[in-house]
Amino acid sequence: MNSYDLLSDSHLNPEHLQGIVSGTLSLENELVYFKHWKGCPECRKKLMQKMSSAGFNLSAFYLRTVQVCSVESVISFHFAIGESGVLAASFTLQNLREIIRRDPNVNVNLESSEFQTNISGQIDSWLRTGVQFNRTRINTTLIGTAFMLQVLYRTWLIPFGQIITYGDIARWMNKPGASRAVGRALHNNPIPVFIPCHRVVGKDGNLTGFSAGLGLKKQLLRLEGHRIE
């Protein structure tokens, strides 16, 4: 598929919507659709209608058991995953456990799975070399509110290596005055990296609002080719 085939009649081609939410498009095509939909309310609406197929659904079934994995690379990273997708992530194991405890129904299983191993390898490669990792299915059990769900879904759609502002997300939600609320939602993101809140910056490119610290946010952005001071 050529990049110019992605858009039809100046809008996102419906047959490629599932490819976007499943992360099966090449980065080249990701960037083509992103440059279009970030300025097109019609195509943003179509993407939002695909939320449930990506696992972004407030009525998603509750997990009973998840696996916890730790990636000890140049940066320590930990995540919890079930059959339906990634549930939680953190740069400290203690914080990951605290996030998981928000739902008393979730139990932890330390046995690994092929899916888990594949994701761990991708994250390790990304942390060591900055190579792109694939968009991963998300379970929304620990995403607290409908507003946060909307913010995090749009954040999840930001392609690898791109940055946007809190104001961009607010405008995409038709809430142009909600930049601070967007920032608070991202600060409480229970699934960083997989929902790449590090790719969201303040006005004029200023680094703000990363729960793991601005130094780490800068480091992650540098992995993806940005030099933000």
C-alpha positions as CSV (number, residue, x, y, z in Angstrom):
1,M,0.0,0.0,0.0
2,N,1.4,3.4,-1.0
3,S,1.1,6.3,1.3
4,Y,-1.0,8.2,-1.3
5,D,-3.6,5.4,-1.2
6,L,-4.3,6.0,2.5
7,L,-6.6,9.0,1.8
8,S,-9.6,8.9,-0.5
9,D,-11.4,12.1,-1.6
10,S,-9.2,14.0,0.9
11,H,-10.5,12.0,3.8
12,L,-9.4,8.8,5.6
13,N,-10.2,5.7,3.6
14,P,-12.7,3.7,5.7
15,E,-11.1,0.4,4.8
16,H,-7.9,1.5,6.6
17,L,-9.5,2.5,9.9
18,Q,-9.0,-0.9,11.4
19,G,-5.4,-0.9,10.3
20,I,-4.9,2.4,12.2
21,V,-6.3,1.1,15.5
22,S,-4.6,-2.3,15.2
23,G,-1.3,-0.7,14.5
24,T,-0.7,-2.6,11.3
25,L,0.1,0.4,9.1
26,S,3.7,1.4,8.3
27,L,5.0,4.5,10.1
28,E,5.0,6.3,6.7
29,N,1.3,5.7,6.4
30,E,0.7,6.5,10.1
31,L,2.2,10.0,9.4
32,V,0.1,10.5,6.3
33,Y,-3.2,9.8,8.2
34,F,-2.0,11.8,11.3
35,K,-1.3,14.9,9.3
36,H,-4.8,14.7,7.9
37,W,-7.0,13.6,10.8
38,K,-5.5,16.1,13.3
39,G,-7.1,18.8,11.3
40,C,-10.2,17.0,10.1
41,P,-13.1,16.7,12.6
42,E,-14.9,14.2,10.3
43,C,-12.0,11.7,10.3
44,R,-11.4,12.1,14.0
45,K,-15.1,11.2,14.5
46,K,-14.6,8.0,12.4
47,L,-11.5,7.1,14.4
48,M,-13.5,7.6,17.7
49,Q,-16.1,5.1,16.4
50,K,-13.3,2.5,16.3
51,M,-12.5,2.9,20.0
52,S,-14.1,-0.4,21.1
53,S,-12.2,-2.5,18.6
54,A,-9.0,-1.1,20.1
55,G,-10.0,-2.0,23.6
56,F,-10.9,1.5,24.5
57,N,-14.4,1.0,26.0
58,L,-15.6,1.9,29.4
59,S,-17.8,-1.2,29.5
60,A,-14.8,-3.5,28.8
61,F,-15.0,-6.7,30.8
62,Y,-13.1,-6.8,34.1
63,L,-9.9,-8.6,34.3
64,R,-9.4,-11.3,36.9
65,T,-5.7,-12.2,36.2
66,V,-2.8,-10.3,34.7
67,Q,0.9,-11.0,34.1
68,V,3.5,-8.5,35.3
69,C,6.7,-8.1,33.4
70,S,9.8,-6.0,34.1
71,V,12.1,-4.8,31.4
72,E,15.5,-4.0,32.9
73,S,17.1,-1.9,30.2
74,V,18.8,1.5,30.3
75,I,15.6,2.5,32.1
76,S,13.6,0.1,34.2
77,F,10.1,-0.4,33.0
78,H,7.2,-2.6,34.3
79,F,3.8,-3.4,32.9
80,A,0.8,-5.6,33.6
81,I,-0.9,-7.4,30.7
82,G,-3.9,-9.7,30.2
83,E,-5.5,-11.4,27.2
84,S,-7.4,-8.2,26.3
85,G,-4.3,-5.9,26.3
86,V,-2.1,-3.8,28.6
87,L,-3.7,-2.8,31.8
88,A,-1.1,-0.7,33.6
89,A,2.5,0.4,33.3
90,S,5.1,2.3,35.3
91,F,8.8,3.0,35.7
92,T,8.8,1.6,39.2
93,L,7.5,-1.8,40.3
94,Q,6.0,-0.3,43.5
95,N,4.0,2.2,41.6
96,L,2.8,-0.5,39.1
97,R,1.5,-2.5,42.1
98,E,-0.3,0.6,43.5
99,I,-2.0,1.2,40.1
100,I,-3.1,-2.5,39.9
101,R,-4.6,-2.3,43.4
102,R,-7.1,0.3,42.2
103,D,-9.2,-2.7,41.2
104,P,-9.5,-5.3,44.0
105,N,-10.7,-7.9,41.5
106,V,-7.4,-8.1,39.7
107,N,-5.0,-10.9,40.6
108,V,-1.3,-11.1,39.5
109,N,0.1,-14.1,37.7
110,L,3.9,-14.2,37.3
111,E,3.9,-16.7,34.5
112,S,5.0,-15.3,31.2
113,S,3.2,-15.5,27.8
114,E,4.3,-15.2,24.2
115,F,2.4,-11.9,23.9
116,Q,4.1,-10.6,26.9
117,T,7.6,-11.7,25.8
118,N,7.1,-10.0,22.4
119,I,6.1,-6.7,23.9
120,S,9.0,-6.9,26.4
121,G,11.4,-7.3,23.5
122,Q,10.0,-4.4,21.7
123,I,10.2,-2.1,24.7
124,D,13.8,-3.2,25.5
125,S,14.8,-2.4,21.9
126,W,13.1,1.0,22.0
127,L,14.8,1.9,25.3
128,R,18.2,0.8,24.0
129,T,18.2,2.1,20.5
130,G,15.0,4.3,20.0
131,V,13.6,1.8,17.4
132,Q,9.8,2.0,16.9
133,F,7.6,-0.2,19.0
134,N,4.2,-1.3,17.8
135,R,0.9,0.2,19.0
136,T,-0.5,-2.2,21.5
137,R,-4.1,-3.1,22.4
138,I,-5.3,-1.4,25.6
139,N,-7.6,-2.6,28.4
140,T,-9.4,0.4,30.0
141,T,-10.4,-1.1,33.4
142,L,-8.2,1.3,35.3
143,I,-9.0,4.4,33.3
144,G,-11.2,6.3,35.7
145,T,-13.5,8.6,33.8
146,A,-15.1,9.1,30.4
147,F,-13.1,12.3,30.0
148,M,-9.8,10.6,30.7
149,L,-10.8,7.8,28.3
150,Q,-11.3,10.3,25.5
151,V,-8.0,12.1,26.3
152,L,-6.0,8.8,26.4
153,Y,-7.5,7.4,23.3
154,R,-6.4,10.5,21.3
155,T,-3.0,10.2,22.9
156,W,-2.7,6.6,22.0
157,L,-3.2,7.6,18.3
158,I,-0.2,9.9,18.3
159,P,2.3,8.2,15.9
160,F,5.8,7.2,16.9
161,G,8.2,10.2,16.9
162,Q,5.5,12.9,16.8
163,I,4.7,15.5,19.5
164,I,1.6,17.5,20.1
165,T,0.4,19.9,22.8
166,Y,-2.2,19.7,25.5
167,G,-4.1,22.4,23.6
168,D,-4.2,20.2,20.5
169,I,-5.9,17.4,22.4
170,A,-8.4,19.8,24.0
171,R,-9.3,21.2,20.5
172,W,-9.6,17.7,19.1
173,M,-12.2,17.1,21.9
174,N,-14.0,20.3,21.0
175,K,-13.0,21.6,24.4
176,P,-10.5,24.3,23.5
177,G,-10.4,25.7,27.1
178,A,-9.6,22.3,28.7
179,S,-5.8,22.2,28.3
180,R,-5.3,22.0,32.0
181,A,-7.8,19.2,32.4
182,V,-6.1,17.3,29.6
183,G,-2.8,17.8,31.5
184,R,-4.3,16.4,34.7
185,A,-5.7,13.4,32.8
186,L,-2.3,12.6,31.2
187,H,-0.6,13.0,34.6
188,N,-2.8,10.2,35.9
189,N,-2.3,8.0,32.8
190,P,-2.2,4.4,34.2
191,I,-0.5,3.1,31.0
192,P,2.5,5.4,30.1
193,V,4.6,4.5,27.0
194,F,1.8,2.3,25.6
195,I,-0.4,5.4,25.8
196,P,2.5,7.8,24.9
197,C,1.8,10.8,27.1
198,H,5.5,11.6,26.8
199,R,4.7,12.8,23.3
200,V,2.4,15.6,24.6
201,V,4.2,18.9,25.5
202,G,3.2,22.3,26.7
203,K,2.6,25.4,24.6
204,D,5.7,26.4,22.5
205,G,7.2,22.9,23.1
206,N,7.8,23.3,26.9
207,L,8.1,20.1,28.8
208,T,5.5,19.9,31.6
209,G,3.4,17.4,33.5
210,F,5.1,13.9,33.4
211,S,4.4,11.8,36.5
212,A,7.8,10.0,36.2
213,G,9.7,13.3,36.0
214,L,10.6,15.8,33.3
215,G,14.1,14.4,33.0
216,L,12.8,11.0,32.0
217,K,10.3,12.6,29.6
218,K,13.1,14.4,27.9
219,Q,15.1,11.1,27.7
220,L,12.1,9.3,26.1
221,L,11.6,12.1,23.6
222,R,15.3,12.0,22.7
223,L,14.9,8.3,22.0
224,E,12.4,9.2,19.3
225,G,14.5,11.9,17.7
226,H,13.6,15.1,19.6
227,R,16.0,17.5,21.2
228,I,13.9,19.5,23.6
229,E,15.7,21.6,26.3
